[in-house]
Every structure is written in structure tokens, then in C-alpha cells.
């Protein structure tokens, strides 16, 4: 880790505990793998294994910055990971990106079958809303606000809309604003909502929420640029998913529009802007600074 | 319509107004067809067109029985229809039932493409939870209870689980209890939840809720037996979907296990039991009696 903050290791030391909380919350909302129909429930759990859980960590980091207890963040952290997991299962389907490899293992439709993968994605989405609605640590007003925010981020004006635009854009050369708009929806919306959920858990002021949202938007875009860069320069073993896919699918990417070096510079500037936004939030910014560093340094 | 009740025409006369309310609520929660990405939004609306909207009518009928205003039922009625619509779009996919015809028109993946159909189903599910979370006519506690009930009914212990069992049961001969358990989940859970949502909107007593649930369970099972019967005896033009599918897919059905005549008798007895349950509810049972008659007499 770099040392942009003297307390750079503080959030780091709590990450394992947060990941354990995420695992426990996910385990509690999903029926046991032996529950009838067992093959479906086994596949649901398979789809949730692995992954870096950056979105959950963003919920915990943003919440910690605002002084929220972990209990009040568990459902939110779990819900974004469930939406993320569902989107990966469906994006990998033969009728979509048709991918065999995810998180270094066979995709759900490869490990099971296509019908099961469709149903796994469907029920992971259901569980995301269920975990918010059944939290013991949030009041009803917070639950409703979180469900609205998550639905907006993941629906046709957010993540799913971005995926639709992405598929329609194969073999087209997009402009930079078009590419940014696509990714603000496809990956950005779900990253942004982690900050919004934390703000709801904190009953934050509008100013605080806006500051957090600016952080979230910068991280979301930087994350995607970095993803495009990694797709081009990393190998499949490191990524845990098929490398070089963008080129194979003739997709516009930040490196293809800006050149590799300028894309990397743009991501760098966005991470800096995110850190500036984090420092401007009334709270203890260290978790958000750590997360910006952590994401910036990932190699997959 | 039969005249099991002297007021048998009263709910009937309000059905067009209820269907208009459903259309308005659905129209408001879905982005306009011209919204970017337009192809996706067009396909989402295509998937919601047509259909008998029996589930929405059950919400309105059960709510009317308990004295709930239509405003307090709109979101619930819309949410079950959105879940139903999403499930049809995904069930029809090539990786699932692979069907070309639905509601007398090409299925979504035929009219558009497979990727679009996956995303349409995904976002219809999202919209179902969104419409409950954004209702102006419910308090937050009711919204949360409804979202929990809908998630339970549509998830892996309900509708999606039933679909998984159904697909796993092709070419198997089920026992009658196994077949009933399958359909209690696949179609029954979403019919049952219409009664539960109405009970939540009414802040009903436990006794009332249980009475309504008994009505809902009887209707749900009767509806499915009737579906199996119609699949065997009706033609594709009348059904608006492919007839004779159960036989072609070697599925156990109520007629295949009980014989056609006994299956029809069992449905008849269940409709009678539903009417008895309706008369036992503290309220104005006529809407529920009308609905039982209406469903019993359908030919598609």
C-alpha cells in the first residue's frame, strides 16, 4: 500500500473483519445449499464465492467515514454484492457475453447449466432487495430509501441500461462522452450507490452525501478505465477472467480512444480527485483514502 | 358469469377501472419507450402488454374485501404483474422453455433478441421492488412488509425455486404431493402473495390474513390444475401460447396423474373451497367470489 495517509493501515486492518461480516450476512440471507431445490441453492452459493468485494468494502469505508456502525452497513454491503454477483452470472450467459471463466473458475452456466444460471441471477437479485428489507439494524425509512437507491442504480437507467448500451456498441467507435456515459451506468452506478447507501445509513446531510457521491463517481470511472487497461495488458491467469476480450469484441475502450498512456493518466487524475473529495467530507476520511489507494494498485 | 352471489356483477363493473389503474401505475414506474437505451425500454413495455392481469385483479379484489382504497393497492397490484411478466420473459428463453409464442405474439427474445430478453426480465424484476418502495399511498412499514412478502414469494423458496424443480422434473413421473409442492411454488406463491399484499395494505388481523391466504392457496392450486387441463384440451390460438407443451416435454401434470375428469373435479372442489374461505373473511366477500367464478370459467 502507498502511504498517502499516515493512518493508511488502519482501515486495512479492519478489512478481514468486514469481509467476515459480509460473508455472514450473505450466508444468512441465502437458503442453505441443501435446501430444496438443492441444485439451485448450491449454484446460488457458487455464484457468490470469490471476488474482491470492493463494493462491499466501499459501503463499509464510506459508512466508517460517517461514523456508522458496522451493523447498520451489513445489509447494504451485502445487497450491492448480490446485485453485482447476479449481473456477472447473467452477463456471462451464452446469450450475452458467452464467457466460460469468472473469478478463475467456470462460469455458473458452465459449472451447472444455462437454465440454472438464469434462475441463479434472478434469485440473487431478489435476495439483494430481501436483505435490505429484513435488516434488524435499519429503520423502515432507511430500508425504503436504500431499496429505491439500489433499484435505481441497478435498473434500466443504471447498470442494466449500461449493459444494453455496451452490447449495442460492439463494432462501433464511440466518442469519449458516449463511452463515459455507458460506463457511468454499466459499472459506475453500482459503485456510486455504495456511497449513497452509506449516506442513508448515516442519515447524512445533503452536503455530505454530495461529497461522497463525487468520490463515488470518480472511483467508478477510474475503476472502469483501469479495467480497460488491465484487459489490454494483463493475462487471463492474473485477471481470473478472459483477457483481451474488448479487442476481440471490437469494443471501444478508454485505451482505444485515448491511447494506453493517456488512459492511465486519466485514471490517475481521477483517483487523485477522489482522494480530494474524500478529504472534503466532514468525517474521518482515512477509510476512503485507503480504498482509493487499494483500488488504484490492483492488478486484476 | 355465474351468479353464486346476488351482487355478482358489482366487482365486474369495476374491473375496467382497476385495469386502467394498473396500466397507469405500470406506465409511471417504467421509463418511456424513447428513453435511452430505447431498444431496451421499448422491449420492456412490449413484455408488459397483453395478459389477463388476474394477479392484479386479485390484489384489488382482496383489498376491496378488506375495505382498502384503490390508491393503497396500486403499487402492490403492479408489483405482482411486473414479477409475473419478468418470469414469463425468462421462462420463454431458449435456455429455459424455449418458447416462441406468448400472449398470442412473439416472445421477447423472438421479437428482439436473447440478450435484450435477459435484460428485460432483469429490469422488470427491479421495477417490481421499485414500485413498492416509491408508492405515495403506503407508509414505510407497509412498503417494507410488502417487499419482504414479494421477495419471499418470487425467490428461490417460491416462484424461481418452483421453476427450477419443474425443469428438473421433465421426463420424471412425480407423485401428487410432489406435483402440488412444485406448483405451490411455481405459480401458487405469486397468487398467494396477492392476498398477503392486500392484507398488509389493510393492516389486517392475523385471522383475516389467514382466511385470505387459504383463499389464495385454493385459487392458486385450482388455477394450475386448470392450466394443465387447458394445455391438454385447448388449442394454441385460444391459449395464446403453445398448447400441448406438457406432453411434448414429458411433464407430470394433474391430468396425467389423476386423469382428465378427476383433475377437473379437483379444480372444481378447490374453487368451491376458495369461495367458502372468502365467505368466512370478515369483510365484503363479493369481489373474491366474483374472481373465483371468473377464473373458473376462463378458457385460456
Interface residues (C-beta under 8 A of the other chain):
Chain A: X31 X35 X36 X37 X39 X40 X41 X44 X86 X90 X93 X94 X95 X96 X109 X113 X114 X115 X116 X117 X118 X119 X121 X122 X123 X125 X126 X127 X129 X130 X133 X134 X139 X140 X141 X143 X144 X147 X148 X151 X152 X154 X155 X156 X157 X160 X161 X163 X164 X165 X167 X168
Chain B: X31 X35 X36 X37 X39 X40 X41 X44 X86 X90 X93 X94 X95 X96 X109 X113 X114 X115 X116 X117 X118 X119 X121 X122 X123 X125 X126 X127 X129 X130 X133 X134 X139 X140 X141 X143 X144 X147 X148 X151 X152 X154 X155 X156 X157 X160 X161 X163 X164 X165 X167 X168
